[in-house]
Amino acid sequence: MMRIAVLMGGNSPERDISLMTGQAVADGLRKSGHEVELLDIPTVRAVLDLDILKEMDVIFPALHGGQGEDGHLQALLDILEVPYALSGHAASALAMDKSSTKRVMRAAGIPTPDWLQVTWDRRREAPRGKACAGLEEDCTIERVFERAAAELGFPLVIKLNGAGSSVGVEIVGEPGGFKKAFLDVIEAGPASETSPVLDILMEKFIPGRELAATIFLGRRLPLLEIRPREGFYDYKNKYTAGASDYLVPAPVHSPLYENISADALRVFELTGCRGLARVDFRLDGDDYSCLEINTIPGMTQTSLVPKAAAAVGIGFEHLVEDVCLAALPPR
């Protein structure tokens, strides 16, 4: 029997999903016979005041988004010298930064959609950033639009560079919808007086099918295809039971199936992830693109990772137990 603390909550826009994931993980671990402390923390910094963590065999971080997933929490746990499941601070920071992850993929020859990144300071009326590199004047939304239209075209995707759960994601089909979508993504960003700067990612939209690849302890689980019944795989379709259909294994022909699965493992290894992660793809005909890797994937009743594991006979309680066992220090 292990003593395990499951950390959930936090103050990111994904707090509600974190609470669901944390509860599900705790329930699964308890079914496996482990002693579990389920802790709802208001902020990541709060872990410094949790003396109980040093009494635990392992910590399971179930915080989605923000400092719970971007390496801050993991770095604090390293400082406290308590073992924890899933990826370390460096891999978490890299994976949460979608643009940096895409650079790693591009350098390794893994296909990923073309993109632009802009930094927006909400204290100003105009953003400055990489999307307007080389321009002398302030970078306005109009200037961002001009470059996005020229280099990416339409449709395109606008999203927060460091968020998950489809928080702050807009698909822009026509040029006329760009400005509103851009401002909507900014509005969806986490409110913070101390850090008012947001990184916005604009990405060429890849039509076709949505696939998810789970890497579990270095093992490739079956590819899963998501088919939303309406629209795209947004926040509502992710977390509303019955809103999407799931096919596992995904009906993708060989050798395309094997190539996508192999590239998922490569992304996992290149980013330095460990334990468990989910890699997201789009498939257009026989051409696929890798979008991102998620180091703390959802574990709700509609989440993808448990479905992929179940397809090969790995029950939820064994899935979370094995991730915790792998995080224990050698004896």
C-alpha positions in Angstrom: 0.0 0.0 0.0 1.2 3.5 -0.9 0.4 6.8 0.8 -0.5 9.1 -2.0 -1.5 12.8 -2.1 -3.5 13.9 -5.1 -3.2 17.6 -5.7 -6.1 19.3 -7.6 -7.8 22.6 -8.0 -5.5 25.6 -8.3 -6.5 28.9 -9.8 -6.2 28.4 -13.6 -9.1 28.6 -16.0 -9.1 24.7 -16.0 -9.8 24.5 -12.2 -13.2 22.7 -12.7 -11.7 20.0 -14.8 -8.8 19.6 -12.4 -11.3 18.9 -9.6 -12.9 16.2 -11.7 -9.6 14.6 -12.6 -8.4 14.7 -9.0 -11.5 13.1 -7.7 -11.4 10.3 -10.3 -7.7 9.6 -9.7 -8.2 9.5 -5.9 -11.2 7.1 -6.3 -9.1 4.9 -8.6 -6.2 4.7 -6.2 -8.4 4.0 -3.3 -10.0 1.1 -5.2 -6.5 -0.3 -5.6 -6.1 -0.3 -1.8 -4.0 2.8 -1.3 -4.3 5.5 1.3 -5.1 8.7 -0.5 -5.2 12.4 0.6 -7.2 14.5 -1.8 -6.0 18.1 -1.5 -7.7 21.0 -3.2 -5.0 23.8 -3.2 -5.9 27.4 -4.0 -2.6 28.2 -5.6 0.5 26.2 -6.5 2.5 28.1 -3.9 0.2 26.6 -1.2 2.2 23.3 -1.5 5.0 24.9 0.5 2.7 25.0 3.5 1.5 21.3 3.2 3.6 19.5 5.7 1.6 16.4 5.0 3.3 16.0 1.6 6.5 14.8 3.3 4.6 12.0 4.9 3.5 10.7 1.5 5.2 8.0 -0.6 4.3 9.9 -3.8 2.4 12.9 -5.1 0.0 12.8 -8.0 -0.4 16.3 -9.6 -3.8 16.6 -11.1 -3.8 20.4 -11.8 -4.5 21.3 -15.4 -3.1 24.5 -16.9 -1.3 27.4 -15.3 1.4 26.9 -12.8 0.1 23.4 -12.0 1.2 22.1 -15.4 3.8 24.5 -16.6 6.6 23.3 -14.4 6.1 25.6 -11.4 4.4 22.9 -9.2 6.9 20.3 -10.3 9.9 22.6 -9.4 8.4 23.2 -5.9 8.0 19.5 -5.4 11.6 19.0 -6.4 12.7 21.6 -3.9 10.6 19.8 -1.2 12.3 16.6 -2.2 9.0 14.6 -2.5 8.6 12.1 -5.3 5.8 12.9 -7.7 4.2 11.2 -10.7 4.2 12.3 -14.3 6.7 14.7 -16.0 9.4 16.8 -14.3 9.6 20.6 -14.2 11.7 21.0 -17.4 9.5 18.7 -19.6 6.4 20.3 -18.1 7.6 23.8 -18.9 8.5 22.8 -22.5 5.3 20.9 -23.2 3.1 23.7 -21.9 4.8 26.2 -24.2 3.1 25.1 -27.5 5.3 27.2 -29.7 8.6 25.9 -28.2 7.3 22.3 -28.5 6.5 22.9 -32.1 10.1 24.1 -32.7 11.3 20.9 -31.2 9.0 18.9 -33.5 9.9 20.9 -36.5 13.7 20.4 -35.9 13.1 16.7 -35.5 11.2 16.4 -38.8 7.8 15.7 -37.1 5.1 17.5 -39.1 3.3 20.3 -37.2 1.1 23.2 -38.6 2.8 26.5 -39.5 2.4 29.1 -36.8 3.0 32.6 -35.6 3.3 33.8 -32.0 2.5 37.2 -30.5 2.9 38.6 -27.0 0.1 40.7 -25.8 0.3 43.0 -22.8 -3.2 43.7 -21.5 -2.0 46.9 -19.9 -1.5 48.4 -23.4 -3.8 48.8 -26.3 -1.3 47.2 -28.7 0.7 44.0 -28.6 4.4 43.6 -29.3 5.8 40.3 -30.2 7.3 37.8 -32.6 4.4 38.0 -35.0 5.5 41.6 -35.8 9.3 41.1 -35.7 11.1 43.7 -37.7 8.4 46.3 -37.7 9.3 49.7 -36.2 5.8 50.8 -35.3 3.6 49.4 -32.5 2.1 46.1 -33.5 -1.6 46.5 -33.7 -4.3 43.8 -34.2 -4.4 45.0 -37.8 -0.7 44.3 -38.3 -1.0 40.9 -36.7 -3.9 40.2 -39.0 -1.9 41.2 -42.1 0.9 38.8 -41.3 -1.3 36.0 -40.2 -3.4 36.3 -43.4 -0.2 36.4 -45.6 1.7 33.5 -43.9 -1.1 31.2 -42.6 -4.2 32.1 -44.6 -7.7 31.1 -43.6 -9.1 29.2 -41.9 -6.7 29.5 -39.0 -6.7 28.8 -35.3 -6.0 31.3 -32.5 -5.3 30.0 -29.0 -3.4 30.7 -25.8 0.1 29.4 -26.1 0.1 27.9 -22.6 -3.4 26.5 -21.9 -5.3 23.2 -22.4 -8.8 21.8 -22.3 -9.6 23.9 -25.4 -9.7 27.0 -23.1 -9.2 30.1 -25.3 -9.3 28.4 -28.7 -11.0 30.0 -31.7 -11.2 28.7 -35.3 -11.4 31.6 -37.7 -12.9 30.7 -41.1 -13.0 34.1 -42.7 -10.8 37.2 -42.5 -13.8 39.2 -41.1 -13.9 37.1 -38.0 -10.2 37.6 -37.0 -10.4 40.6 -34.7 -13.3 39.4 -32.6 -11.7 35.9 -32.3 -8.3 37.4 -31.3 -9.9 39.5 -28.6 -12.0 36.6 -27.4 -8.8 34.5 -26.9 -7.2 37.4 -24.9 -10.4 37.6 -22.8 -10.1 33.8 -22.1 -6.6 34.2 -20.7 -6.0 33.9 -17.0 -6.6 37.1 -15.0 -3.4 38.2 -13.3 -2.4 41.7 -12.1 1.2 40.5 -11.6 1.5 38.8 -15.0 -0.7 40.7 -17.5 1.3 39.4 -20.5 -0.3 36.7 -22.7 1.4 34.6 -25.4 -1.1 34.1 -28.3 -0.5 31.3 -30.9 -1.9 31.5 -34.4 -1.8 28.3 -36.3 -2.7 27.1 -39.8 -5.9 25.1 -39.5 -5.6 21.5 -40.5 -8.9 20.0 -41.7 -9.7 16.4 -41.3 -9.8 13.9 -38.4 -8.7 14.4 -34.7 -6.5 11.7 -33.2 -5.0 11.3 -29.8 -2.0 9.1 -28.9 -1.3 8.0 -25.3 2.2 7.2 -24.1 2.1 5.1 -20.9 5.4 4.3 -19.2 7.1 4.4 -22.6 4.5 2.2 -24.2 2.3 3.3 -27.1 -1.4 2.7 -26.4 -3.8 2.5 -29.3 -4.6 5.6 -31.3 -8.0 7.1 -30.6 -10.1 9.1 -33.0 -12.5 11.8 -31.7 -15.6 12.6 -33.7 -17.6 15.5 -32.2 -21.3 15.3 -33.1 -21.4 19.0 -33.7 -18.6 21.6 -34.4 -15.1 20.9 -33.3 -13.6 19.2 -30.2 -14.0 22.3 -28.0 -14.5 22.6 -24.2 -18.2 21.6 -24.4 -17.6 18.6 -26.6 -14.7 17.4 -24.4 -16.6 17.4 -21.2 -20.2 16.8 -22.1 -21.1 13.1 -22.0 -22.4 11.9 -25.3 -21.3 15.0 -27.2 -18.5 13.1 -29.1 -18.0 9.6 -30.4 -14.6 7.8 -29.8 -13.1 5.1 -32.0 -10.3 3.1 -30.5 -8.2 1.9 -32.1 -8.6 4.6 -34.7 -9.5 3.3 -38.1 -6.3 4.4 -39.8 -4.6 2.3 -42.4 -1.1 0.9 -42.1 1.7 2.2 -42.2 0.2 5.6 -41.5 -1.1 4.3 -38.1 2.4 3.1 -37.1 4.0 6.4 -38.3 1.7 8.5 -36.2 2.1 6.3 -33.2 5.9 6.3 -33.6 6.0 10.1 -33.8 3.9 10.4 -30.7 6.6 8.4 -28.8 9.3 10.6 -30.4 7.6 13.8 -29.1 7.3 12.2 -25.6 11.0 11.4 -25.6 12.2 14.6 -27.2 10.4 16.7 -24.6 11.7 14.6 -21.8 8.3 13.5 -20.5 7.8 10.6 -18.2 5.0 8.4 -16.8 2.0 9.3 -18.9 1.2 11.9 -21.6 -1.2 12.4 -24.5 -0.1 13.6 -27.9 -2.7 15.3 -30.2 -2.8 15.0 -34.0 -4.8 16.1 -37.0 -5.1 13.8 -40.0 -6.0 15.1 -43.4 -6.1 12.3 -45.9 -2.7 10.7 -45.6 -1.1 13.8 -44.2 -0.9 14.2 -40.4 0.3 17.0 -38.2 1.2 16.9 -34.5 -0.4 19.7 -32.5 0.9 19.4 -28.9 1.7 17.1 -26.0 -0.2 17.1 -22.7 1.8 16.2 -19.6 -1.2 16.1 -17.2 -4.0 14.7 -19.5 -7.6 14.7 -18.3 -8.8 11.7 -16.2 -12.6 12.4 -16.2 -15.3 10.1 -17.4 -15.1 11.5 -20.9 -11.3 11.7 -21.0 -9.2 10.1 -23.8 -6.4 8.4 -21.9 -8.6 6.1 -19.9 -10.4 5.0 -23.1 -7.1 4.2 -24.8 -5.9 2.2 -21.8 -9.2 0.3 -21.5 -8.9 -0.8 -25.2 -5.9 -2.9 -24.2 -7.3 -4.2 -20.9 -5.8 -1.6 -18.5 -8.4 -0.6 -16.0 -8.4 3.0 -14.7 -7.3 2.0 -11.2 -4.3 0.1 -12.6 -3.5 3.0 -14.9 -3.1 5.5 -12.1 -1.5 3.0 -9.7 1.2 2.1 -12.2 2.0 5.7 -12.9 2.5 6.2 -9.1 4.5 3.1 -8.7 6.9 4.3 -11.5 7.4 7.5 -9.6 8.7 5.9 -6.5 12.4 6.3 -5.8 14.5 3.2 -6.2 15.1 1.2 -3.0 
